[in-house]
Amino acid sequence: MSRKERRLSMNNEMITVIQDGINLMKNPYFDDNMFLAWLDYSRKMLNLVSKNAMIKYQYTTFLMSIINSQDTANVKLQKCIDYLINIAPLI
């Protein structure tokens, strides 16, 4: 697999994570537990597709600030989705 193909594959995986998050936000029963499950999924997927340790570290640090915030689950998820969209070209 070429470098370009690998990068496209990584982005496709993270696009799926982002789309899953957007679909969760549409769920009328979406709550903190569902958010935490998605958060863990997003972190694990990023660890699988990215070899860039700095991106992984920055996302983990970002997640810690999100977990500790007083925002609703929807706001937290939206912030995570926005972050992943911003870092997707770097993965």
N, CA, C and O atoms as a GROMACS GRO file, in nm:
protein
  364
    1MET      N    1   0.085  -0.117   0.000
    1MET     CA    2   0.000   0.000   0.000
    1MET      C    3   0.090   0.124   0.000
    1MET      O    4   0.182   0.136   0.081
    2SER      N    5   0.061   0.214  -0.091
    2SER     CA    6   0.142   0.335  -0.100
    2SER      C    7   0.109   0.429   0.017
    2SER      O    8   0.010   0.412   0.087
    3ARG      N    9   0.195   0.527   0.034
    3ARG     CA   10   0.175   0.623   0.142
    3ARG      C   11   0.043   0.699   0.125
    3ARG      O   12  -0.029   0.722   0.222
    4LYS      N   13   0.013   0.737   0.001
    4LYS     CA   14  -0.112   0.810  -0.027
    4LYS      C   15  -0.233   0.722   0.002
    4LYS      O   16  -0.330   0.769   0.060
    5GLU      N   17  -0.228   0.595  -0.038
    5GLU     CA   18  -0.338   0.503  -0.011
    5GLU      C   19  -0.357   0.482   0.139
    5GLU      O   20  -0.470   0.476   0.188
    6ARG      N   21  -0.246   0.470   0.210
    6ARG     CA   22  -0.253   0.452   0.356
    6ARG      C   23  -0.317   0.574   0.421
    6ARG      O   24  -0.400   0.559   0.511
    7ARG      N   25  -0.280   0.692   0.376
    7ARG     CA   26  -0.335   0.815   0.432
    7ARG      C   27  -0.485   0.824   0.406
    7ARG      O   28  -0.561   0.864   0.493
    8LEU      N   29  -0.527   0.788   0.285
    8LEU     CA   30  -0.670   0.788   0.252
    8LEU      C   31  -0.744   0.690   0.341
    8LEU      O   32  -0.854   0.719   0.388
    9SER      N   33  -0.686   0.573   0.364
    9SER     CA   34  -0.748   0.473   0.449
    9SER      C   35  -0.763   0.526   0.591
    9SER      O   36  -0.867   0.506   0.654
   10MET      N   37  -0.659   0.594   0.643
   10MET     CA   38  -0.665   0.650   0.778
   10MET      C   39  -0.776   0.753   0.787
   10MET      O   40  -0.854   0.754   0.883
   11ASN      N   41  -0.784   0.839   0.687
   11ASN     CA   42  -0.887   0.942   0.690
   11ASN      C   43  -1.026   0.881   0.681
   11ASN      O   44  -1.119   0.929   0.745
   12ASN      N   45  -1.041   0.775   0.602
   12ASN     CA   46  -1.170   0.708   0.592
   12ASN      C   47  -1.213   0.651   0.726
   12ASN      O   48  -1.330   0.659   0.764
   13GLU      N   49  -1.119   0.593   0.799
   13GLU     CA   50  -1.151   0.539   0.932
   13GLU      C   51  -1.196   0.650   1.026
   13GLU      O   52  -1.294   0.634   1.100
   14MET      N   53  -1.127   0.762   1.024
   14MET     CA   54  -1.164   0.871   1.114
   14MET      C   55  -1.293   0.939   1.067
   14MET      O   56  -1.368   0.991   1.150
   15ILE      N   57  -1.318   0.940   0.937
   15ILE     CA   58  -1.445   0.993   0.887
   15ILE      C   59  -1.560   0.908   0.940
   15ILE      O   60  -1.665   0.961   0.975
   16THR      N   61  -1.540   0.777   0.946
   16THR     CA   62  -1.641   0.688   1.002
   16THR      C   63  -1.666   0.720   1.149
   16THR      O   64  -1.780   0.722   1.194
   17VAL      N   65  -1.559   0.745   1.224
   17VAL     CA   66  -1.572   0.781   1.366
   17VAL      C   67  -1.652   0.910   1.379
   17VAL      O   68  -1.741   0.920   1.464
   18ILE      N   69  -1.621   1.009   1.296
   18ILE     CA   70  -1.692   1.137   1.299
   18ILE      C   71  -1.839   1.117   1.264
   18ILE      O   72  -1.927   1.171   1.331
   19GLN      N   73  -1.867   1.040   1.160
   19GLN     CA   74  -2.005   1.014   1.120
   19GLN      C   75  -2.082   0.941   1.229
   19GLN      O   76  -2.200   0.969   1.253
   20ASP      N   77  -2.016   0.847   1.295
   20ASP     CA   78  -2.080   0.777   1.407
   20ASP      C   79  -2.117   0.874   1.518
   20ASP      O   80  -2.223   0.863   1.579
   21GLY      N   81  -2.028   0.970   1.545
   21GLY     CA   82  -2.056   1.071   1.646
   21GLY      C   83  -2.174   1.159   1.608
   21GLY      O   84  -2.258   1.191   1.692
   22ILE      N   85  -2.180   1.198   1.482
   22ILE     CA   86  -2.291   1.280   1.435
   22ILE      C   87  -2.422   1.204   1.447
   22ILE      O   88  -2.524   1.260   1.487
   23ASN      N   89  -2.419   1.076   1.413
   23ASN     CA   90  -2.539   0.993   1.426
   23ASN      C   91  -2.582   0.980   1.572
   23ASN      O   92  -2.702   0.979   1.602
   24LEU      N   93  -2.486   0.970   1.662
   24LEU     CA   94  -2.519   0.963   1.805
   24LEU      C   95  -2.591   1.089   1.852
   24LEU      O   96  -2.683   1.082   1.933
   25MET      N   97  -2.548   1.204   1.801
   25MET     CA   98  -2.609   1.330   1.842
   25MET      C   99  -2.757   1.336   1.804
   25MET      O  100  -2.834   1.409   1.865
   26LYS      N  101  -2.795   1.260   1.703
   26LYS     CA  102  -2.934   1.257   1.658
   26LYS      C  103  -3.021   1.164   1.744
   26LYS      O  104  -3.143   1.168   1.737
   27ASN      N  105  -2.956   1.082   1.824
   27ASN     CA  106  -3.027   0.986   1.908
   27ASN      C  107  -3.095   1.059   2.024
   27ASN      O  108  -3.027   1.127   2.102
   28PRO      N  109  -3.227   1.047   2.037
   28PRO     CA  110  -3.295   1.118   2.145
   28PRO      C  111  -3.256   1.069   2.285
   28PRO      O  112  -3.281   1.138   2.384
   29TYR      N  113  -3.197   0.951   2.293
   29TYR     CA  114  -3.157   0.895   2.423
   29TYR      C  115  -3.008   0.913   2.451
   29TYR      O  116  -2.954   0.853   2.544
   30PHE      N  117  -2.943   0.995   2.371
   30PHE     CA  118  -2.799   1.019   2.388
   30PHE      C  119  -2.771   1.077   2.526
   30PHE      O  120  -2.834   1.173   2.568
   31ASP      N  121  -2.674   1.017   2.597
   31ASP     CA  122  -2.641   1.063   2.732
   31ASP      C  123  -2.490   1.054   2.755
   31ASP      O  124  -2.414   1.021   2.664
   32ASP      N  125  -2.450   1.083   2.878
   32ASP     CA  126  -2.307   1.082   2.913
   32ASP      C  127  -2.242   0.945   2.892
   32ASP      O  128  -2.127   0.937   2.848
   33ASN      N  129  -2.313   0.839   2.924
   33ASN     CA  130  -2.256   0.704   2.907
   33ASN      C  131  -2.230   0.673   2.760
   33ASN      O  132  -2.127   0.615   2.726
   34MET      N  133  -2.321   0.712   2.674
   34MET     CA  134  -2.301   0.691   2.531
   34MET      C  135  -2.187   0.777   2.481
   34MET      O  136  -2.108   0.734   2.397
   35PHE      N  137  -2.177   0.899   2.533
   35PHE     CA  138  -2.067   0.985   2.495
   35PHE      C  139  -1.933   0.923   2.535
   35PHE      O  140  -1.839   0.920   2.455
   36LEU      N  141  -1.924   0.872   2.657
   36LEU     CA  142  -1.799   0.812   2.703
   36LEU      C  143  -1.761   0.690   2.620
   36LEU      O  144  -1.643   0.666   2.595
   37ALA      N  145  -1.860   0.612   2.577
   37ALA     CA  146  -1.833   0.497   2.491
   37ALA      C  147  -1.778   0.543   2.356
   37ALA      O  148  -1.681   0.486   2.306
   38TRP      N  149  -1.840   0.648   2.298
   38TRP     CA  150  -1.791   0.701   2.170
   38TRP      C  151  -1.651   0.761   2.188
   38TRP      O  152  -1.566   0.743   2.101
   39LEU      N  153  -1.629   0.830   2.297
   39LEU     CA  154  -1.499   0.892   2.324
   39LEU      C  155  -1.389   0.785   2.327
   39LEU      O  156  -1.282   0.803   2.268
   40ASP      N  157  -1.416   0.675   2.394
   40ASP     CA  158  -1.319   0.565   2.401
   40ASP      C  159  -1.296   0.506   2.262
   40ASP      O  160  -1.182   0.476   2.224
   41TYR      N  161  -1.403   0.489   2.187
   41TYR     CA  162  -1.395   0.440   2.049
   41TYR      C  163  -1.310   0.534   1.964
   41TYR      O  164  -1.225   0.488   1.888
   42SER      N  165  -1.333   0.665   1.975
   42SER     CA  166  -1.257   0.761   1.893
   42SER      C  167  -1.109   0.758   1.928
   42SER      O  168  -1.023   0.766   1.840
   43ARG      N  169  -1.079   0.746   2.056
   43ARG     CA  170  -0.939   0.741   2.100
   43ARG      C  171  -0.869   0.615   2.049
   43ARG      O  172  -0.756   0.620   2.003
   44LYS      N  173  -0.938   0.504   2.059
   44LYS     CA  174  -0.880   0.377   2.014
   44LYS      C  175  -0.860   0.376   1.862
   44LYS      O  176  -0.760   0.324   1.813
   45MET      N  177  -0.956   0.431   1.790
   45MET     CA  178  -0.942   0.436   1.644
   45MET      C  179  -0.825   0.525   1.604
   45MET      O  180  -0.749   0.491   1.513
   46LEU      N  181  -0.811   0.638   1.670
   46LEU     CA  182  -0.699   0.726   1.640
   46LEU      C  183  -0.567   0.655   1.668
   46LEU      O  184  -0.472   0.668   1.591
   47ASN      N  185  -0.561   0.581   1.776
   47ASN     CA  186  -0.439   0.505   1.808
   47ASN      C  187  -0.410   0.400   1.702
   47ASN      O  188  -0.293   0.371   1.674
   48LEU      N  189  -0.513   0.342   1.644
   48LEU     CA  190  -0.493   0.241   1.540
   48LEU      C  191  -0.446   0.300   1.407
   48LEU      O  192  -0.362   0.242   1.340
   49VAL      N  193  -0.501   0.414   1.370
   49VAL     CA  194  -0.474   0.465   1.236
   49VAL      C  195  -0.359   0.564   1.227
   49VAL      O  196  -0.305   0.586   1.119
   50SER      N  197  -0.322   0.624   1.338
   50SER     CA  198  -0.216   0.725   1.333
   50SER      C  199  -0.088   0.673   1.397
   50SER      O  200  -0.091   0.609   1.503
   51LYS      N  201   0.023   0.701   1.332
   51LYS     CA  202   0.153   0.667   1.390
   51LYS      C  203   0.217   0.791   1.453
   51LYS      O  204   0.327   0.783   1.509
   52ASN      N  205   0.148   0.904   1.444
   52ASN     CA  206   0.201   1.029   1.496
   52ASN      C  207   0.172   1.039   1.647
   52ASN      O  208   0.059   1.064   1.688
   53ALA      N  209   0.275   1.020   1.726
   53ALA     CA  210   0.259   1.021   1.872
   53ALA      C  211   0.211   1.155   1.924
   53ALA      O  212   0.136   1.160   2.022
   54MET      N  213   0.252   1.264   1.860
   54MET     CA  214   0.212   1.396   1.907
   54MET      C  215   0.061   1.418   1.888
   54MET      O  216  -0.004   1.474   1.975
   55ILE      N  217   0.007   1.373   1.776
   55ILE     CA  218  -0.137   1.386   1.754
   55ILE      C  219  -0.215   1.304   1.857
   55ILE      O  220  -0.316   1.350   1.910
   56LYS      N  221  -0.167   1.184   1.885
   56LYS     CA  222  -0.232   1.099   1.985
   56LYS      C  223  -0.228   1.165   2.123
   56LYS      O  224  -0.328   1.167   2.195
   57TYR      N  225  -0.114   1.219   2.158
   57TYR     CA  226  -0.098   1.285   2.287
   57TYR      C  227  -0.189   1.408   2.297
   57TYR      O  228  -0.256   1.428   2.398
   58GLN      N  229  -0.191   1.489   2.192
   58GLN     CA  230  -0.273   1.610   2.194
   58GLN      C  231  -0.421   1.576   2.204
   58GLN      O  232  -0.495   1.644   2.275
   59TYR      N  233  -0.465   1.471   2.133
   59TYR     CA  234  -0.606   1.433   2.141
   59TYR      C  235  -0.640   1.382   2.280
   59TYR      O  236  -0.745   1.414   2.335
   60THR      N  237  -0.552   1.303   2.338
   60THR     CA  238  -0.575   1.253   2.474
   60THR      C  239  -0.582   1.368   2.574
   60THR      O  240  -0.668   1.368   2.663
   61THR      N  241  -0.494   1.464   2.561
   61THR     CA  242  -0.496   1.582   2.647
   61THR      C  243  -0.625   1.660   2.629
   61THR      O  244  -0.687   1.704   2.726
   62PHE      N  245  -0.666   1.677   2.505
   62PHE     CA  246  -0.792   1.745   2.474
   62PHE      C  247  -0.909   1.671   2.540
   62PHE      O  248  -0.998   1.733   2.598
   63LEU      N  249  -0.909   1.537   2.530
   63LEU     CA  250  -1.018   1.458   2.588
   63LEU      C  251  -1.026   1.475   2.739
   63LEU      O  252  -1.136   1.477   2.795
   64MET      N  253  -0.913   1.488   2.804
   64MET     CA  254  -0.915   1.508   2.949
   64MET      C  255  -0.988   1.638   2.985
   64MET      O  256  -1.064   1.642   3.082
   65SER      N  257  -0.963   1.742   2.908
   65SER     CA  258  -1.032   1.869   2.935
   65SER      C  259  -1.181   1.857   2.907
   65SER      O  260  -1.262   1.920   2.975
   66ILE      N  261  -1.218   1.778   2.806
   66ILE     CA  262  -1.359   1.759   2.773
   66ILE      C  263  -1.430   1.680   2.882
   66ILE      O  264  -1.539   1.716   2.926
   67ILE      N  265  -1.367   1.572   2.927
   67ILE     CA  266  -1.428   1.488   3.031
   67ILE      C  267  -1.454   1.568   3.157
   67ILE      O  268  -1.557   1.550   3.223
   68ASN      N  269  -1.362   1.657   3.191
   68ASN     CA  270  -1.374   1.734   3.315
   68ASN      C  271  -1.461   1.858   3.302
   68ASN      O  272  -1.484   1.928   3.401
   69SER      N  273  -1.510   1.887   3.182
   69SER     CA  274  -1.593   2.007   3.165
   69SER      C  275  -1.735   1.982   3.214
   69SER      O  276  -1.778   1.868   3.231
   70GLN      N  277  -1.806   2.090   3.236
   70GLN     CA  278  -1.945   2.084   3.283
   70GLN      C  279  -2.045   2.087   3.168
   70GLN      O  280  -2.166   2.096   3.192
   71ASP      N  281  -1.997   2.080   3.044
   71ASP     CA  282  -2.084   2.084   2.928
   71ASP      C  283  -2.173   1.961   2.921
   71ASP      O  284  -2.146   1.858   2.984
   72THR      N  285  -2.281   1.973   2.844
   72THR     CA  286  -2.368   1.858   2.822
   72THR      C  287  -2.297   1.758   2.730
   72THR      O  288  -2.197   1.791   2.667
   73ALA      N  289  -2.350   1.637   2.725
   73ALA     CA  290  -2.290   1.534   2.640
   73ALA      C  291  -2.290   1.577   2.494
   73ALA      O  292  -2.194   1.551   2.422
   74ASN      N  293  -2.397   1.644   2.450
   74ASN     CA  294  -2.403   1.690   2.311
   74ASN      C  295  -2.294   1.792   2.281
   74ASN      O  296  -2.231   1.786   2.175
   75VAL      N  297  -2.270   1.885   2.371
   75VAL     CA  298  -2.168   1.987   2.351
   75VAL      C  299  -2.030   1.922   2.352
   75VAL      O  300  -1.945   1.956   2.269
   76LYS      N  301  -2.008   1.830   2.443
   76LYS     CA  302  -1.880   1.760   2.449
   76LYS      C  303  -1.853   1.684   2.320
   76LYS      O  304  -1.743   1.690   2.265
   77LEU      N  305  -1.955   1.614   2.271
   77LEU     CA  306  -1.939   1.537   2.148
   77LEU      C  307  -1.912   1.630   2.030
   77LEU      O  308  -1.827   1.600   1.946
   78GLN      N  309  -1.982   1.742   2.024
   78GLN     CA  310  -1.960   1.837   1.915
   78GLN      C  311  -1.817   1.890   1.916
   78GLN      O  312  -1.756   1.904   1.811
   79LYS      N  313  -1.764   1.918   2.034
   79LYS     CA  314  -1.626   1.966   2.044
   79LYS      C  315  -1.528   1.859   1.998
   79LYS      O  316  -1.430   1.890   1.930
   80CYS      N  317  -1.553   1.734   2.033
   80CYS     CA  318  -1.465   1.624   1.990
   80CYS      C  319  -1.471   1.607   1.839
   80CYS      O  320  -1.368   1.588   1.775
   81ILE      N  321  -1.590   1.612   1.783
   81ILE     CA  322  -1.605   1.599   1.638
   81ILE      C  323  -1.531   1.712   1.567
   81ILE      O  324  -1.459   1.688   1.470
   82ASP      N  325  -1.548   1.834   1.616
   82ASP     CA  326  -1.477   1.948   1.557
   82ASP      C  327  -1.325   1.928   1.563
   82ASP      O  328  -1.254   1.957   1.467
   83TYR      N  329  -1.278   1.878   1.676
   83TYR     CA  330  -1.133   1.855   1.692
   83TYR      C  331  -1.085   1.751   1.592
   83TYR      O  332  -0.983   1.770   1.527
   84LEU      N  333  -1.160   1.640   1.578
   84LEU     CA  334  -1.119   1.536   1.485
   84LEU      C  335  -1.122   1.586   1.340
   84LEU      O  336  -1.035   1.550   1.261
   85ILE      N  337  -1.219   1.668   1.307
   85ILE     CA  338  -1.224   1.725   1.172
   85ILE      C  339  -1.100   1.809   1.147
   85ILE      O  340  -1.041   1.805   1.039
   86ASN      N  341  -1.060   1.885   1.247
   86ASN     CA  342  -0.942   1.972   1.232
   86ASN      C  343  -0.811   1.894   1.219
   86ASN      O  344  -0.721   1.936   1.148
   87ILE      N  345  -0.800   1.781   1.287
   87ILE     CA  346  -0.675   1.707   1.281
   87ILE      C  347  -0.673   1.600   1.172
   87ILE      O  348  -0.568   1.543   1.144
   88ALA      N  349  -0.786   1.573   1.109
   88ALA     CA  350  -0.795   1.467   1.007
   88ALA      C  351  -0.688   1.481   0.897
   88ALA      O  352  -0.630   1.380   0.856
   89PRO      N  353  -0.662   1.602   0.848
   89PRO     CA  354  -0.558   1.611   0.743
   89PRO      C  355  -0.416   1.578   0.794
   89PRO      O  356  -0.328   1.549   0.714
   90LEU      N  357  -0.396   1.582   0.924
   90LEU     CA  358  -0.263   1.556   0.980
   90LEU      C  359  -0.239   1.408   1.011
   90LEU      O  360  -0.126   1.367   1.036
   91ILE      N  361  -0.344   1.331   1.010
   91ILE     CA  362  -0.333   1.190   1.050
   91ILE      C  363  -0.259   1.111   0.944
   91ILE      O  364  -0.239   0.991   0.959
   0.00000   0.00000   0.00000
